[in-house]
């Protein structure tokens, strides 16, 4: 079977090493034939790797989309606030669209994108790779088999990792709400999507607590300058000292983000001049570094979720209490345990199932491969009903994230019926 042809808008890390890598590893499924990227070095790199001729390389998505429909598929891998316009235009041109998460920076724009997909009859696949990891797919399968009965509560955690958080959410592209969005959306819409997908139910109410407590001016070491290379007295003891993170032997992610040129000289220049060389306590960041969310679904199940920046490792855990048993899992360890309730005393008589799903190649624990493959399969089958259902769940997860942030910011509980109504009115759909 011939591969599906596609265009790419945004050849940054996700475009190049996410969907771009999938196409190179699975040439029978996907082939990129045009690219739009404002950074010339990134654009030329992607074009060279995928054999795209110069006449099909563009500086902006607007220029690419002005050519009309160049292929059946359009992958949009731009920064968060640059999703709605190209996504809308691409669907209107007849593209089936693969859109990086989060969908948009406001609930009304999320609903507008969903409405455009419905009006044009196009497939709109949101890049929520966790759904398509072998780990979470097995969790979903076990729930569907009734292994623990009906869901009564979901407890989920995301530990971002001190180095990952400082890179992306203090120094990096997602440090400010006015430039990207709140942490619960930009980072944790993955988790909100998983919660909505597993519960398979609408959210009824939401409360949330959290804020920015650690990465603040008052927590800077005495005498710390604005940039790590400007003679910081704490360079031997600070866990966030930029040269130690970015000027070592490692050149893959996240080091690859600071400079397309991976030479030591280029990376040092990037720290001297760019955002990644700044002291983490003297940045302009304003997003939360810890947050907890509690939500209730219409069917009565409850969610509690916690995200934290100050952890050593990056990992996610899940625990689901059911009417007939309990499921617990650790994504990075690739381990799921199921314990069914018995009539005996638990200490004396219980059964434990341990599941270790097949580990898929690719980022996000194999989810980057899984979500791209799922999109290609949906388009080939023309399964627009499944695509619409998947999109509806993604929208529910986004609304949960937006409501949680409003609850955190205002200190108020969010009634989701009212929240959805207000968002729908604002969207004009």
LONU-82224 format. One record per atom (N, C-alpha, C): z, y, x. Coordinates in steps of 0.05 Angstrom, whole numbers, plus 5000, padded with zeros to 4 digits. Example, Ala and Ser with C-alpha at 12.3 -4.5 7.8 and 13.67 -1.06 7.14 Angstrom:
515648865264
515649105246
515649345264
514249555257
514349795273
515750015258
END
This chain:
500049765017
500050005000
500050255018
498350445011
498150685027
500650855024
501450995045
503851165043
503351405024
505451495012
505351744996
505251985014
503452175009
503252415026
505252625015
506252785034
508252985027
507953225044
509053445034
509353695050
512353745054
512953875076
515753945082
516154235084
518154345070
518954625073
521754625086
521854705112
524354705126
524554485146
523854535171
523854325192
526154355211
528554405199
530954415215
532054145220
534754125223
535953865228
535453655206
535953735181
535653545159
532653475155
530953675157
528153615153
526953435175
527753495200
526653355222
527853085226
530553075226
531952825233
532952675209
532552775185
533152635160
530652515148
529252665131
526852565118
524552525138
524452705159
522452665179
522652405194
525152345201
525652085215
525051845197
525551875171
524951655152
521951605152
520351825152
517451785151
516351655176
517551725199
516651595224
517451305226
519751245215
520750965215
519450795193
518450915172
517250775150
514450885143
512550865162
509950985157
508450875134
509250635125
507850515101
508750645075
510950805076
512050925052
511451225050
511551365072
511451665071
510051775095
508351975090
506852115111
506852415105
507852575124
507852865121
505152975131
503953145114
501253245120
501253555122
503453685117
503653975120
506554045124
507054275138
509854355143
510054655143
512254755133
512955045133
515655075146
515855245167
518255285182
518055555197
519955745193
519755995207
520155985237
521655795247
522155765275
519755625288
518255765305
515755655316
516255395332
518355385347
518855145363
519454905345
520954945324
521554715306
519054635291
517454835283
514954775268
513054615285
512754705310
510854565328
511854285335
514454255338
515653995344
515053795321
515553885296
515153715273
512153645270
510353845274
507553795272
506553595292
507653615317
506853435338
507753155332
510153125323
511252855317
509752725294
508752875275
507552765251
504552795250
503352895271
500452925272
499353115252
500653335247
499753535227
498053745241
495553795232
493753985245
494754275241
493954455259
494854735257
494354875231
492154805218
491454945193
493354855170
494954655175
496854565154
499754635163
500054815181
502654915190
503055205181
505355255169
505855525158
508555625166
508755885167
511356015175
513356005152
512456015127
514256025104
513355825082
515255755065
514655595042
512755735023
513055995021
511356155003
508456125011
507956135038
505156105047
504155825041
505755625046
504955345040
504355305011
506155404993
505755364965
503455524954
502655734968
500355894959
497755744962
497755524977
495355354981
494855174957
496755174938
496454984915
497854724922
497054514907
498254254911
496754104933
498054064956
496853944979
497453644981
499353554966
500153264967
501753214941
502452964936
503952904911
506952984914
508052984938
510853034942
511453284958
513653414951
514553644966
517553604973
518153604999
520953585008
521853865016
524053955005
525154225010
527854195025
527854265050
530154235068
531054495080
530954705064
531754975073
534755015070
535755245078
538555305075
539155335045
541755325038
542655285010
541555494991
541355744999
540555954981
537555984979
536055804992
533155814991
531955574978
533355474957
532355224944
530955284917
531955484903
531055514875
528155604873
527455814888
524655914886
522555714894
522755594918
520755394925
520855144907
523255064899
523554834882
522154874855
522555104844
521355174818
518355194821
517355334841
514555364845
513155104850
514354934866
513154674872
512854504847
514954494831
514654334806
512554454788
512354714786
510254844770
507454774780
507154724807
504654654818
503954364815
505854204805
505353924801
506553734822
508153844840
509553674860
511853524847
512353284855
514953164851
516653244875
519153334870
520653484890
523153334899
523553324925
525953224937
527453474948
529753534936
531153784942
533853734956
534153874979
536653844994
538953944977
541353824981
543753914967
544954154982
546554324969
546854344940
544354464928
544054414902
541554504888
541254804890
543454954885
543355244884
546155354888
546255614889
548855744895
550355824870
549355764846
550755834821
550155624800
551955594781
551455394760
549055454743
548555714738
546255784721
543655714735
543455744761
541055664776
540655364777
542855224778
542654924777
541454844750
542354964729
541354894702
538454984699
537655204712
534855294711
533055084725
533854984748
532354774761
532054524744
534154444731
534054214714
532054264691
532154504679
530354574657
527454574666
526954664691
524254664701
523154384704
524854204714
524053924716
523353804689
524953874669
524453774642
521853884631
521454154635
519054284623
516454194637
516554144663
514154064677
513653764677
515753614671
515553324671
515453214699
516453364719
516453274747
519153134754
519052964774
521452844785
522753044804
525353094800
526853254818
529153084828
528952994853
530952824866
532653004884
535253004879
537153154895
538052974918
538153094942
538952944966
541952894967
542852694951
545652614952
545652334965
545552324991
545252065005
547551865001
549951964995
552151774993
551751574970
550451664949
549851484927
548251244936
546651284957
544751074965
545650934991
548150964999
549250805020
549850525010
549550325026
550450055018
553350045009
555050215021
557850215014
558350304985
557350544978
557850634951
556250484930
553950384938
552350224919
553949964912
555349854932
556949614926
559349684908
560549924914
562750004896
561750024867
559450154864
558350184837
557749914824
556649724840
556049464830
558549314821
560749334837
563249194830
564349314805
564249574801
565149694776
563449594753
560849584757
559049494735
559549204727
560449044746
561048764741
563848734727
565248954724
567848944711
569948824728
569648834755
571548704773
574348814771
574649074763
577349184760
577749294731
575949224713
576149314686
575249604683
576349744664
575650024659
577050204679
575650414688
576750604707
578950774694
581250774707
583450944697
583851184715
583451154742
583651384760
581951334785
580951554796
579551554821
580951734841
581651634864
582851794885
580951794909
580052024918
578052044939
578952254960
578352204985
578952395006
576552425024
576252665035
574352715056
575752865079
575852735102
576852865126
574452945142
574053205144
571653315157
571553275187
573953285200
574053265229
574253555240
576153595258
576553865268
574153985282
572653815297
570253915312
567953965293
567553795273
565353825254
565854075237
568354105228
568954335212
568554595227
569554605252
569254855268
566254915273
564654705277
561854745283
560354855258
560754725235
559154795212
560355015194
563055015192
564355185172
565955415183
566055435209
567355665222
565355835238
563855695255
561855825271
559055815258
558555615241
555855555233
554855675207
552755545197
551255655174
552855655148
554955495146
556355475120
559155605122
559455805139
562155925143
562856125122
560856245108
561356455090
560256395062
561856455042
561056405014
558656575006
558456825016
556256995007
553656915020
553756755041
551256665055
550456385047
552356225039
551755945031
553255875005
555855835006
557355774983
560155674991
561855604972
564555504979
564355214990
566455145005
566454875018
566254654997
567454684974
567454474954
564654424944
562854624947
560054584940
558354494963
558454644986
556654595008
557254335022
559754255024
560554015037
561153785017
562653864997
563853654979
562253604954
559853734950
558253654927
557353364930
557353254955
556952964958
559152814943
561652894947
563852754935
564052794905
563553044896
563553094867
561352934853
559052904867
556952734856
557752444854
559052344875
560052064874
561952024851
563852214847
565752194825
564352184798
562452364794
561052374768
559352114764
558252014786
556551774784
558151524778
560451494792
562151264787
563451274760
564451504752
565851524726
563851504703
561351594708
559151584688
560151724662
561251954665
562452094643
562452394648
562652554627
562852844631
565752924637
565953134653
568553244660
569553414637
572153394631
573353544609
574853784619
576453764641
578053984651
578453954681
578954184695
579154184724
581254374733
582854294753
584654484767
584254444796
584954644813
584554614841
586354804857
587154724880
588754884898
587654864926
587955074942
587055064970
586455334981
585355355005
584655605016
584155585046
584055815059
583555825088
586255885102
587355685116
590055725127
590055715157
588255565170
588355535199
586555715215
583955735207
582055885223
582156185216
584256305225
584856595220
585556735245
585256995246
585757165269
588657125279
590557115262
593357095270
594056835284
592356635282
592856375295
591456355322
590156565331
588756565357
590856545380
590256405402
591956405425
592156695436
594456755448
594857025459
592657085480
591457315476
589357405495
586657285492
586257125471
583656995467
581557205461
579257205476
577157395471
575457315447
573457475440
571757415418
569957175423
569257135449
567556915457
568956745478
568556475475
569956295493
569156335523
566756415528
565756455556
566756715568
568156875553
569057135564
571857115576
572456885588
575056855602
577456805584
577356585568
579556525550
581856405566
584256515563
586556395577
587456125566
586356045542
587155795530
584955575533
583055615551
580755435552
581555145559
583755105573
584554835581
585954695558
587054835539
588654715518
587454735490
585554915486
584454955459
582454735453
582954605430
581154385421
578454485413
578054745409
575554855399
574055015420
574754975445
573455125467
570455055468
568755245462
565855195458
564455065481
564855155506
563355025528
563954725531
566354645525
567054355527
565554205505
565054325482
563754195460
560654185464
559554405474
556654435474
555254415501
556754415523
555454425549
555954165565
556553945551
556953695564
554353535565
554553275570
552253095572
550853055545
552453075524
551353025497
549453245488
547053175478
545153375468
544253315440
545253105427
544653055399
546253225381
546153175355
547753335336
550653305342
552253525341
551553795331
550453975353
550453885378
549554055400
546654145396
544953965385
542154035381
541754265362
543754345347
543454565328
543354835342
544754855364
545055125376
542655215391
540855035399
538355105414
536354885412
533854955406
531754755407
531354655435
531654825455
531554755483
534254635490
534354385498
536854255504
537854285532
536454435549
537254475577
539954615578
541454565599
544054685602
543954985602
541855095615
541555385616
541155505588
539455375572
538855465545
541355455527
542855235530
545255205514
547455405522
547655465548
549555665557
548755945546
546156005546
545156255535
545856275505
545556045491
546256045462
549156105458
550856015475
553756065472
554356355479
552856475497
553356755505
552356945484
550256865469
548957055451
549156975421
549456725415
549356625387
552056575375
552156485350
554656455336
556456225346
555256035360
556855795367
558555835391
558356065404
560056125427
562556285420
562856345394
565156505386
567756355385
569956495389
572556375385
572856315355
573856075349
574055995321
576056165305
577856305320
579856465307
578956755304
576556825315
575457095313
572757095300
572256905282
569656895268
569857045242
567557065228
567457195202
567557005179
568656765184
568756555163
570656625141
570056525117
571956575094
572156325076
570856105082
571055865065
573655725069
574555575049
577055425051
576955215073
579255155085
579354935104
581054705093
581954735069
583254505055
583154565025
582754355010
582654394981
583154124967
584554144944
585053914927
583953974899
582753774887
581553804860
582653584842
583553654819
584353454798
582653504774
581453294763
579753324739
580253094720
579753144695
579952934674
577252904661
576352654658
573852594644
574352554615
572252574599
572552564569
573752294561
573052084575
574051814568
576951764576
578251964590
581051944597
581551884626
579551794642
579951744670
580452014684
582052004706
582652244721
581652214750
581052434762
580152454790
582152624806
582852524829
584152704848
582652684875
581952904886
580252914910
581453124929
581453054955
582453234975
580553244998
579953495007
578353535032
580053685051
579853615077
581453745097
579853775123
580254005136
578854055162
580453935185
583053945184
584753875207
585253575208
583153425214
583453135218
582053075244
582852855257
581652785283
578852665279
578552485260
576052355255
574752455229
572152405226
570752455201
570652195185
571752195161
571751955145
572252015116
571351825099
571851845070
573251585061
575151615042
576451395030
576251415000
576551184987
576551184958
578550964948
579851024926
581650824913
581250864883
580550644870
580050654841
582050464827
583650574809
585450414793
584050344767
583950094760
582650004736
584549864717
583649804694
585349674674
585949384682
584449264700
584848984707
585148934737
585149154753
585449114782
585049384796
584849364823
584649594839
582649554861
581149764867
579149764888
579849974909
579649914934
580150104955
577950074976
577150304988
574950285008
575150505028
574050455052
573850645074
570950635083
569550865079
566650865084
565950805113
567250935132
566550905160
567250635171
569250505159
569950235167
568250025153
566750125133
564949955117
566549725104
568849785093
570549585081
571449655053
571049465035
571949505007
573749265000
576049314989
577749094980
578149124950
578248894936
578748874908
581048694903
583048784888
585348624880
585448624850
585248384839
585448354810
588348294802
589248414780
591948364771
592248074762
594547964766
595147684758
597647684740
598147454729
600447424711
602947374727
602647304753
605047244769
606247494782
608247454798
609547674813
607547754835
606848014838
604848094857
605347994886
607848004895
608447924922
607947624927
607947464906
607647174909
604847074902
603547224885
601047104874
599047324868
597147354887
594947544882
592447454897
590147544889
587647484901
586447734912
585347724936
584147954949
581247884956
579348054948
576548034956
576048254977
574748184998
573948385019
570948385020
569748625017
566848655018
566148835041
564148745057
563048915079
560048915076
558949115062
556149125056
554449135082
551949055079
550049075101
549749365109
549849425135
549749695145
546849775149
545949985134
543250085136
542950275159
540650285172
540150475193
539850755180
540350965196
540051235187
542651385183
542551645182
544851815179
546251775152
548751895150
550351865126
550751575118
551451415139
552051125134
549750975120
547251055128
544950935116
543851075091
545351275082
544551415057
542051575060
541551685085
539051845089
536651665085
536751425094
534551235090
534451155060
536751095048
536751005021
535751205001
536551465004
535651664985
532751724987
531651725011
528751775014
527151535003
528051295008
526751064998
526851064967
529151134956
529351144927
527451344914
527051574927
525251774917
522351674917
521551554939
518851444941
518451224920
520451064916
520250844896
520050954868
521651164862
521551294835
518751394829
517551534849
514951654845
512851434842
512951234858
510951014856
511050874829
513550844819
513850704793
513450904769
513451164775
513251364754
515651354735
517951284745
520351244729
521751504724
520651654706
521751924700
524251914684
524651704669
527151684654
529551644672
529251464692
531351424712
531851674728
529651814735
529852064751
531352274735
530852294709
532252494693
535252434690
535852174688
538652094686
540152154713
538852094735
539952144761
540452444765
538552604756
538752894758
541052994741
541452894717
543552974700
546352924713
546552694726
549052634740
549452834763
547352894778
547553084800
548353364789
547353444767
548053704755
551053694747
551953474735
554853454728
556553484753
555853354775
557353384799
557453664810
555153804808
555054084816
556854254799
556754214773
558354374755
561354324760
562054084767
564854014774
565654174799
563854194819
564454344843
564854644837
563054754822
563255034815
565755094799
566454924780
568854964764
571354944781
571254754800
573554714818
574054964835
571855084845
572155324861
573255554845
572255584820
573255794803
576255754796
576955494792
579755434787
581555504811
580555434835
582055504859
582355804863
580155944859
580156234864
581856394844
581856294819
583356434798
586056324793
586656084803
589155964796
589455874768
587155824754
587055754726
585755484722
586555344701
585155094694
582555164680
580455004686
577855054675
577354854652
576754964629
575854794606
572754764609
571854524613
569054484620
567154544597
568054514572
566354584550
565654874551
567655044556
567255334558
565555394583
566255264605
564855314630
561855254627
561155024615
558354954611
556955144593
558355224571
557155414552
556455674566
558355774582
557856034596
555556014616
555455784630
553355744649
550655724636
550555584613
548055554598
547055824588
548855994578
548156254568
547056424591
548356414614
547556574637
544856474648
544256214645
541756114656
539356184638
539856234613
537656304595
535956064587
536955824591
535355584584
536255474557
END
